Amino acid sequence: MKMDEMLSEMRDVNLNYLMLAQNMIQHDKATAVFRLGISQDVADLIEGLTPAQVLKLAGSGMLVSRFRFDDGMVLNMLTSYTKDRALAQSHAAILMAGQSVEAFA
């Protein structure tokens, strides 16, 4: 993949993430903060971004989102459990909810 293609893909990912995040925050901020793994302050900033700011941030050349989990066990629960997928996802959500937002910053 060429650098231009990679930057274009990153811009698309960022734009989709930011638009989704703004939509989630506008509809239910408390749930969005939990599901996105962001602080209330970051949620307020994302919510207040203008369309021009969203586009500028999306094209920054860096991914604006990151994995919420650095723990292999959580990743494994979300991807590999086939016996009771709903239960595994619930356990993963509980584990992630127990981590502070600062752990993801």
Secondary structure, DSSP 8 states (H G I E B T S, - for coil): --HHHHHHHHHHHHHHHHHHHHHHHHH-HHHHHHHHT--HHHHHHHHT--HHHHHHHHTSSS-S---S---HHHHHHHHT--SSHHHHHHHHHHHHHTS-GGGG-
